[in-house]
Each structure stands twice: as structure tokens, then as C-alpha cells.
Amino acid sequence: MSNETPFRRLAIIGTGLIGGSFGLALRKHFPAISVVGFDHTEIAARAVARGAVQEAAATIRDAVLGADLVYVALPIRASLDALPAISAAMYAKALVTDASSTKALICRMARFLISSPALFLGGHPMAGKERSGIENADPDIFVGAPYALIGSEAGADPRALSFAELLRRIGAKPVWCDAETHDWAVSIVSHMPQLVALALARVVQDETDETGLPLRLAGKGLQDMLRLAGSPYEVWRDIFLTNGENITHALDRLVQAIDHLRTNLSSKELEGEFRAANSLFELLQKNQQKSQS
């Protein structure tokens, strides 16, 4: 398989977990591509040391000059703040894409700031770890992971199609949808689970007494359930601020489901809930196995 890509120079704005992982993945699969990064001086220096980028730029302008692919991997608010500087200095025909966890707001702003012949392609890799930072970057983090792309594959700009193919080459699974649909979907499969982990952690903490019970009796099941509780607030703050309506709806649905379980603790109805949950779990396992094959 060819290790060539139509993109010659990549600028990564934000060289933490996702930006750093993207740089490592591209340098692994496309060694000829030139990769420059911008971040706080210390973080960018660590990205160079890890090999995620070949050089660190002093400013956003320096990073994006001459880059035909600009990858914005900052928290949502910081990404919004960076767009004006990117649009002012970028190559006229550059493809600019982001990795923000919500899409409606940044796609609206990009429509005003980035116009033809340049192109903005909203993106969101459904990949990550509960620990952030360049130290945890991994070139294989995207393997088997869905990667949302905002728009329609049919009739898409050739640069967008080239980026989708690049994602496939690093192991990701592009999924095309509009921004509003994306934000609704991730509120259910990503944002709500994070808040469920927080709520469960709070209950366990509040119920644990001076002897350490019930926490001392916890097995691997609780650890599995609480894995997301290790995520830092800084990663999630902007997500909750920019997707509040969808998340509120998801939590309302969760409350309804919990009330249903409480009402049916002693009824045969609960068996049906287990069967439905078992089926969903099996489907997720099959999809995971298929994505990695």
C-alpha cells in the first residue's frame, strides 16, 4: 500500500493527546509528510521530543504558513479563538479540520471565517483516553474508532475525500453526518456516559464509611464502570457548555430509564430490560470486532 498522501505539510494546532496522536499516526504511515506543531512552549517541545511533530512553531501564523492541511486539536473554546488567526495566515487552498467534541458552533463560525478556495471540514475522532496530554499520545489510538466528518460524502470536495481516505489509512472509520445530528448522537453515546460515571463516583464516595466499606468490596466491575471518571474537567467543560440542550435531553431519558427500573425491580419486566441490554452489548462487541478486522 502506498505511503503517499496529497497533503505535503501538516500543521497541528494543539499537540496534546489527540493532536499528538494524529501527528504520530501520520508520521508512522506517511513518513514523507512535513509536520509542524503549535502549543504552549513546553507542550510543543515535548511533542517534538516524542516525534509527534518535527518542529514547533512560535505562533499559529508560523505553524499554518504553507500548510495544506491544518488540524486543530484544542478544546472547543480555544479552537474557536484560534480560527481567526488560522484564517488570516493559512494557504489559500488549505483544508482546515478540527477534532472538537461538539460540531454545531465551530462549523457555524468556520463558515464565516474560512471561505473558498480554502475548505473547513468539521471532524471528531471517537477515540481518546481518560488521561490527556502528549505523554499519553498513541499512533494507534484511531485504529477501529469511528471518526465523524461533517457533511455528505456524496459530492464532497476532493480534499475532504482525501482526508477521509487518510483517516482510513491510519485505521479510523469515517462516519459522515451533519453537525446537529452529530451533537445529538454524541450526547447519548459519549457525554451522558461521562456524567453517569461522575454520578456513580459521587454515590460511592458518599456511601463509603470510615471502615472503607462499601469501596473495600469493589471488584473490577466498578473499576470498569468508573474508567471515565478519570477524565479531567478541563477536557469536558467546553463540551457541556456547547451541547447543553442535547445533554439535558439525554439525562432526562436516563432518569426515565432509571425510574422504570425502580418501578419494576420485583416484576418480570426487568427480565426484558436485561435481554435488551444483553443484545445491545453483543451488538457493540460485534461492531468492535468488525472494525478491528
C-alpha positions as a Markdown table, in Angstrom:
| # | Residue | x | y | z |
|---|---|---|---|---|
| 1 | Met | 0.0 | 0.0 | 0.0 |
| 2 | Ser | 1.3 | 3.4 | -0.9 |
| 3 | Asn | 2.5 | 5.7 | 1.8 |
| 4 | Glu | 1.8 | 8.8 | -0.2 |
| 5 | Thr | -0.8 | 11.5 | 0.6 |
| 6 | Pro | -1.9 | 14.6 | -1.3 |
| 7 | Phe | -1.1 | 16.6 | 1.8 |
| 8 | Arg | 2.6 | 17.7 | 1.9 |
| 9 | Arg | 2.7 | 19.9 | 5.0 |
| 10 | Leu | 0.6 | 19.4 | 8.1 |
| 11 | Ala | 0.1 | 22.0 | 10.9 |
| 12 | Ile | -1.2 | 20.6 | 14.2 |
| 13 | Ile | -2.7 | 23.3 | 16.4 |
| 14 | Gly | -2.7 | 21.7 | 19.8 |
| 15 | Thr | -0.3 | 18.9 | 20.4 |
| 16 | Gly | -1.9 | 17.1 | 23.4 |
| 17 | Leu | -3.4 | 13.6 | 23.4 |
| 18 | Ile | -5.4 | 13.8 | 20.1 |
| 19 | Gly | -3.2 | 16.3 | 18.2 |
| 20 | Gly | -0.1 | 14.4 | 19.3 |
| 21 | Ser | -1.6 | 11.0 | 18.4 |
| 22 | Phe | -2.6 | 12.4 | 15.0 |
| 23 | Gly | 1.0 | 13.6 | 14.4 |
| 24 | Leu | 2.4 | 10.2 | 15.5 |
| 25 | Ala | -0.1 | 8.3 | 13.2 |
| 26 | Leu | 0.7 | 10.4 | 10.2 |
| 27 | Arg | 4.5 | 10.2 | 10.7 |
| 28 | Lys | 4.1 | 6.4 | 11.1 |
| 29 | His | 2.0 | 5.9 | 7.9 |
| 30 | Phe | 3.2 | 8.9 | 5.8 |
| 31 | Pro | 6.9 | 9.5 | 6.7 |
| 32 | Ala | 7.3 | 11.9 | 3.8 |
| 33 | Ile | 4.8 | 14.4 | 5.2 |
| 34 | Ser | 6.2 | 17.5 | 7.0 |
| 35 | Val | 4.6 | 18.1 | 10.4 |
| 36 | Val | 4.8 | 21.3 | 12.4 |
| 37 | Gly | 3.0 | 21.9 | 15.7 |
| 38 | Phe | 1.9 | 24.8 | 17.8 |
| 39 | Asp | 1.1 | 24.7 | 21.5 |
| 40 | His | 2.3 | 26.2 | 24.8 |
| 41 | Thr | 6.1 | 26.1 | 24.5 |
| 42 | Glu | 6.7 | 23.3 | 26.9 |
| 43 | Ile | 4.0 | 21.1 | 25.4 |
| 44 | Ala | 5.2 | 21.7 | 21.9 |
| 45 | Ala | 8.7 | 20.8 | 22.9 |
| 46 | Arg | 7.5 | 17.5 | 24.4 |
| 47 | Ala | 5.7 | 16.8 | 21.1 |
| 48 | Val | 8.9 | 17.3 | 19.2 |
| 49 | Ala | 10.7 | 15.0 | 21.7 |
| 50 | Arg | 8.1 | 12.3 | 21.3 |
| 51 | Gly | 8.3 | 12.6 | 17.5 |
| 52 | Ala | 4.7 | 13.7 | 17.0 |
| 53 | Val | 5.9 | 16.8 | 15.2 |
| 54 | Gln | 9.2 | 17.6 | 13.5 |
| 55 | Glu | 9.3 | 21.3 | 14.6 |
| 56 | Ala | 7.5 | 23.6 | 17.0 |
| 57 | Ala | 6.2 | 26.9 | 15.7 |
| 58 | Ala | 6.3 | 30.0 | 17.9 |
| 59 | Thr | 2.9 | 31.2 | 16.7 |
| 60 | Ile | -0.2 | 29.9 | 15.0 |
| 61 | Arg | 0.7 | 32.0 | 12.0 |
| 62 | Asp | 4.1 | 30.4 | 11.7 |
| 63 | Ala | 2.6 | 27.0 | 12.0 |
| 64 | Val | -0.1 | 27.3 | 9.3 |
| 65 | Leu | 2.0 | 29.2 | 6.7 |
| 66 | Gly | 2.4 | 26.9 | 3.7 |
| 67 | Ala | 0.4 | 24.1 | 5.3 |
| 68 | Asp | -2.1 | 22.4 | 3.0 |
| 69 | Leu | -3.7 | 20.6 | 5.9 |
| 70 | Val | -4.4 | 22.3 | 9.3 |
| 71 | Tyr | -5.5 | 20.0 | 12.1 |
| 72 | Val | -7.0 | 21.9 | 15.1 |
| 73 | Ala | -6.9 | 19.8 | 18.2 |
| 74 | Leu | -7.6 | 22.3 | 21.0 |
| 75 | Pro | -10.5 | 22.4 | 23.5 |
| 76 | Ile | -13.6 | 23.8 | 21.8 |
| 77 | Arg | -13.3 | 27.4 | 23.1 |
| 78 | Ala | -9.6 | 27.5 | 22.3 |
| 79 | Ser | -10.4 | 26.2 | 18.8 |
| 80 | Leu | -12.9 | 28.9 | 18.2 |
| 81 | Asp | -10.4 | 31.5 | 19.4 |
| 82 | Ala | -7.7 | 30.1 | 17.1 |
| 83 | Leu | -9.9 | 30.2 | 13.9 |
| 84 | Pro | -9.3 | 33.9 | 13.1 |
| 85 | Ala | -5.6 | 33.6 | 13.3 |
| 86 | Ile | -5.7 | 30.4 | 11.2 |
| 87 | Ser | -7.9 | 32.0 | 8.5 |
| 88 | Ala | -5.6 | 35.1 | 8.3 |
| 89 | Ala | -2.4 | 33.2 | 7.7 |
| 90 | Met | -3.4 | 29.9 | 6.0 |
| 91 | Tyr | -2.5 | 28.8 | 2.5 |
| 92 | Ala | -5.3 | 29.9 | 0.1 |
| 93 | Lys | -6.4 | 26.3 | -0.8 |
| 94 | Ala | -5.7 | 24.7 | 2.6 |
| 95 | Leu | -8.0 | 22.1 | 4.2 |
| 96 | Val | -8.7 | 23.1 | 7.8 |
| 97 | Thr | -10.2 | 20.4 | 10.0 |
| 98 | Asp | -10.8 | 20.2 | 13.8 |
| 99 | Ala | -11.2 | 17.4 | 16.4 |
| 100 | Ser | -13.7 | 19.2 | 18.7 |
| 101 | Ser | -16.2 | 17.1 | 20.5 |
| 102 | Thr | -19.2 | 19.3 | 19.5 |
| 103 | Lys | -19.7 | 20.5 | 16.0 |
| 104 | Ala | -22.6 | 22.9 | 15.5 |
| 105 | Leu | -20.9 | 26.0 | 17.0 |
| 106 | Ile | -17.5 | 25.6 | 15.4 |
| 107 | Cys | -18.9 | 24.8 | 12.0 |
| 108 | Arg | -21.1 | 27.9 | 12.1 |
| 109 | Met | -18.1 | 30.1 | 13.0 |
| 110 | Ala | -15.9 | 28.4 | 10.3 |
| 111 | Arg | -18.5 | 29.3 | 7.6 |
| 112 | Phe | -17.9 | 33.0 | 8.3 |
| 113 | Leu | -14.1 | 32.8 | 8.6 |
| 114 | Ile | -12.9 | 30.1 | 6.1 |
| 115 | Ser | -14.2 | 30.5 | 2.6 |
| 116 | Ser | -13.4 | 29.2 | -0.9 |
| 117 | Pro | -10.9 | 28.3 | -2.2 |
| 118 | Ala | -9.9 | 27.2 | 1.4 |
| 119 | Leu | -12.1 | 24.5 | 3.0 |
| 120 | Phe | -13.2 | 23.7 | 6.5 |
| 121 | Leu | -14.2 | 20.1 | 7.4 |
| 122 | Gly | -15.6 | 19.5 | 10.8 |
| 123 | Gly | -14.3 | 16.4 | 12.4 |
| 124 | His | -14.5 | 14.4 | 15.6 |
| 125 | Pro | -12.5 | 11.2 | 16.4 |
| 126 | Met | -14.4 | 9.0 | 18.8 |
| 127 | Ala | -11.1 | 8.0 | 20.3 |
| 128 | Gly | -9.2 | 9.0 | 23.4 |
| 129 | Lys | -8.1 | 8.0 | 26.9 |
| 130 | Glu | -9.1 | 9.0 | 30.4 |
| 131 | Arg | -5.6 | 10.6 | 30.7 |
| 132 | Ser | -4.8 | 13.5 | 28.5 |
| 133 | Gly | -1.5 | 15.1 | 27.4 |
| 134 | Ile | 1.2 | 14.4 | 24.8 |
| 135 | Glu | 2.7 | 11.8 | 27.2 |
| 136 | Asn | -0.3 | 9.6 | 26.5 |
| 137 | Ala | -0.3 | 10.1 | 22.7 |
| 138 | Asp | -0.5 | 6.9 | 20.7 |
| 139 | Pro | -0.2 | 6.5 | 16.9 |
| 140 | Asp | -2.8 | 3.6 | 17.0 |
| 141 | Ile | -5.4 | 5.4 | 19.1 |
| 142 | Phe | -7.6 | 5.9 | 16.0 |
| 143 | Val | -7.5 | 2.2 | 14.9 |
| 144 | Gly | -11.0 | 0.9 | 14.7 |
| 145 | Ala | -12.5 | 4.1 | 16.0 |
| 146 | Pro | -15.4 | 5.9 | 14.4 |
| 147 | Tyr | -14.4 | 9.4 | 13.1 |
| 148 | Ala | -17.2 | 11.8 | 12.5 |
| 149 | Leu | -16.9 | 14.1 | 9.4 |
| 150 | Ile | -19.4 | 16.8 | 9.0 |
| 151 | Gly | -21.1 | 16.9 | 5.6 |
| 152 | Ser | -22.1 | 14.4 | 2.9 |
| 153 | Glu | -19.6 | 12.0 | 1.3 |
| 154 | Ala | -21.6 | 12.2 | -1.9 |
| 155 | Gly | -20.3 | 15.2 | -3.9 |
| 156 | Ala | -17.8 | 16.1 | -1.2 |
| 157 | Asp | -14.8 | 18.3 | -2.1 |
| 158 | Pro | -11.8 | 16.2 | -3.3 |
| 159 | Arg | -9.8 | 17.5 | -0.3 |
| 160 | Ala | -12.4 | 16.2 | 2.1 |
| 161 | Leu | -12.4 | 12.8 | 0.4 |
| 162 | Ser | -8.6 | 12.7 | 0.5 |
| 163 | Phe | -8.7 | 13.4 | 4.2 |
| 164 | Ala | -11.3 | 10.6 | 4.7 |
| 165 | Glu | -9.0 | 8.3 | 2.9 |
| 166 | Leu | -6.1 | 9.4 | 5.1 |
| 167 | Leu | -8.2 | 8.6 | 8.1 |
| 168 | Arg | -8.9 | 5.1 | 6.8 |
| 169 | Arg | -5.2 | 4.6 | 6.2 |
| 170 | Ile | -4.4 | 5.3 | 9.9 |
| 171 | Gly | -7.2 | 2.9 | 10.9 |
| 172 | Ala | -10.2 | 5.2 | 11.6 |
| 173 | Lys | -13.7 | 4.6 | 10.3 |
| 174 | Pro | -15.1 | 7.8 | 8.8 |
| 175 | Val | -18.8 | 8.4 | 9.5 |
| 176 | Trp | -20.5 | 11.3 | 7.6 |
| 177 | Cys | -23.3 | 13.3 | 9.2 |
| 178 | Asp | -24.5 | 16.9 | 9.7 |
| 179 | Ala | -23.4 | 18.9 | 12.8 |
| 180 | Glu | -26.7 | 18.9 | 14.6 |
| 181 | Thr | -27.1 | 15.1 | 14.2 |
| 182 | His | -23.5 | 14.6 | 15.5 |
| 183 | Asp | -24.1 | 16.7 | 18.6 |
| 184 | Trp | -27.3 | 14.8 | 19.4 |
| 185 | Ala | -25.7 | 11.4 | 18.8 |
| 186 | Val | -22.6 | 12.1 | 20.9 |
| 187 | Ser | -24.7 | 13.4 | 23.8 |
| 188 | Ile | -26.1 | 9.9 | 24.1 |
| 189 | Val | -23.1 | 7.7 | 23.4 |
| 190 | Ser | -20.3 | 9.9 | 24.9 |
| 191 | His | -21.4 | 12.8 | 27.0 |
| 192 | Met | -24.1 | 11.0 | 29.0 |
| 193 | Pro | -21.8 | 8.1 | 29.9 |
| 194 | Gln | -19.3 | 10.6 | 31.2 |
| 195 | Leu | -21.8 | 12.1 | 33.5 |
| 196 | Val | -23.1 | 8.7 | 34.6 |
| 197 | Ala | -19.6 | 7.8 | 35.7 |
| 198 | Leu | -19.4 | 11.1 | 37.7 |
| 199 | Ala | -22.7 | 10.4 | 39.4 |
| 200 | Leu | -21.8 | 6.8 | 40.2 |
| 201 | Ala | -18.5 | 8.0 | 41.7 |
| 202 | Arg | -20.3 | 10.6 | 43.8 |
| 203 | Val | -22.7 | 7.9 | 45.2 |
| 204 | Val | -19.8 | 5.5 | 46.0 |
| 205 | Gln | -17.8 | 8.3 | 47.7 |
| 206 | Asp | -20.8 | 9.5 | 49.8 |
| 207 | Glu | -21.7 | 6.0 | 50.9 |
| 208 | Thr | -18.2 | 4.9 | 51.8 |
| 209 | Asp | -17.9 | 4.9 | 55.6 |
| 210 | Glu | -14.9 | 5.2 | 58.0 |
| 211 | Thr | -14.1 | 1.5 | 57.6 |
| 212 | Gly | -13.8 | 1.8 | 53.8 |
| 213 | Leu | -17.0 | 0.0 | 53.0 |
| 214 | Pro | -18.5 | -0.5 | 50.5 |
| 215 | Leu | -15.5 | 0.6 | 48.5 |
| 216 | Arg | -13.3 | -2.1 | 50.0 |
| 217 | Leu | -15.6 | -4.7 | 48.5 |
| 218 | Ala | -15.4 | -3.3 | 45.0 |
| 219 | Gly | -14.3 | -5.5 | 42.2 |
| 220 | Lys | -13.3 | -5.0 | 38.6 |
| 221 | Gly | -16.8 | -4.2 | 37.6 |
| 222 | Leu | -16.9 | -0.9 | 39.5 |
| 223 | Gln | -13.5 | 0.0 | 38.1 |
| 224 | Asp | -14.8 | -0.7 | 34.6 |
| 225 | Met | -17.8 | 1.5 | 35.2 |
| 226 | Leu | -15.7 | 4.3 | 36.7 |
| 227 | Arg | -13.0 | 4.4 | 34.0 |
| 228 | Leu | -14.4 | 7.6 | 32.6 |
| 229 | Ala | -14.4 | 9.2 | 36.0 |
| 230 | Gly | -10.6 | 9.6 | 35.5 |
| 231 | Ser | -11.2 | 12.2 | 32.8 |
| 232 | Pro | -10.2 | 15.8 | 33.7 |
| 233 | Tyr | -12.8 | 18.5 | 33.9 |
| 234 | Glu | -10.8 | 20.7 | 31.6 |
| 235 | Val | -11.4 | 18.3 | 28.8 |
| 236 | Trp | -15.2 | 18.3 | 29.3 |
| 237 | Arg | -16.0 | 21.9 | 30.4 |
| 238 | Asp | -16.5 | 23.2 | 26.9 |
| 239 | Ile | -18.4 | 20.2 | 25.8 |
| 240 | Phe | -21.1 | 20.8 | 28.4 |
| 241 | Leu | -21.2 | 24.5 | 27.6 |
| 242 | Thr | -21.7 | 23.9 | 23.9 |
| 243 | Asn | -24.0 | 20.9 | 23.9 |
| 244 | Gly | -26.2 | 21.6 | 27.0 |
| 245 | Glu | -29.6 | 21.1 | 25.3 |
| 246 | Asn | -28.8 | 17.7 | 23.9 |
| 247 | Ile | -27.1 | 16.5 | 27.1 |
| 248 | Thr | -30.1 | 17.6 | 29.2 |
| 249 | His | -32.4 | 15.6 | 26.9 |
| 250 | Ala | -30.1 | 12.6 | 27.2 |
| 251 | Leu | -30.1 | 12.9 | 31.0 |
| 252 | Asp | -33.9 | 13.2 | 31.0 |
| 253 | Arg | -34.1 | 9.9 | 29.1 |
| 254 | Leu | -31.7 | 8.3 | 31.6 |
| 255 | Val | -33.8 | 9.4 | 34.5 |
| 256 | Gln | -36.9 | 7.9 | 32.8 |
| 257 | Ala | -35.0 | 4.6 | 32.3 |
| 258 | Ile | -33.9 | 4.5 | 36.0 |
| 259 | Asp | -37.4 | 5.3 | 37.2 |
| 260 | His | -38.6 | 2.4 | 35.0 |
| 261 | Leu | -36.1 | 0.0 | 36.6 |
| 262 | Arg | -37.0 | 1.2 | 40.1 |
| 263 | Thr | -40.7 | 0.6 | 39.4 |
| 264 | Asn | -40.1 | -2.9 | 38.0 |
| 265 | Leu | -37.5 | -4.3 | 40.5 |
| 266 | Ser | -39.8 | -7.1 | 41.5 |
| 267 | Ser | -41.6 | -7.7 | 38.2 |
| 268 | Lys | -40.9 | -9.9 | 35.1 |
| 269 | Glu | -40.5 | -6.6 | 33.2 |
| 270 | Leu | -36.9 | -6.4 | 34.5 |
| 271 | Glu | -36.0 | -9.6 | 32.6 |
| 272 | Gly | -36.9 | -7.9 | 29.3 |
| 273 | Glu | -34.6 | -5.0 | 30.2 |
| 274 | Phe | -31.7 | -7.4 | 30.8 |
| 275 | Arg | -32.4 | -9.1 | 27.5 |
| 276 | Ala | -32.4 | -5.8 | 25.6 |
| 277 | Ala | -29.2 | -4.7 | 27.4 |
| 278 | Asn | -27.6 | -8.0 | 26.6 |
| 279 | Ser | -28.5 | -7.6 | 22.9 |
| 280 | Leu | -27.0 | -4.1 | 22.7 |
| 281 | Phe | -23.8 | -5.3 | 24.4 |
| 282 | Glu | -23.5 | -8.1 | 22.0 |
| 283 | Leu | -24.0 | -5.7 | 19.0 |
| 284 | Leu | -21.4 | -3.4 | 20.4 |
| 285 | Gln | -18.9 | -6.3 | 20.7 |
| 286 | Lys | -19.6 | -7.5 | 17.1 |
| 287 | Asn | -19.2 | -4.0 | 15.8 |
| 288 | Gln | -15.9 | -3.6 | 17.7 |
| 289 | Gln | -14.6 | -6.9 | 16.3 |
| 290 | Lys | -15.7 | -6.0 | 12.8 |
| 291 | Ser | -13.9 | -2.6 | 13.0 |
| 292 | Gln | -10.7 | -4.2 | 14.0 |
| 293 | Ser | -10.7 | -6.9 | 11.4 |
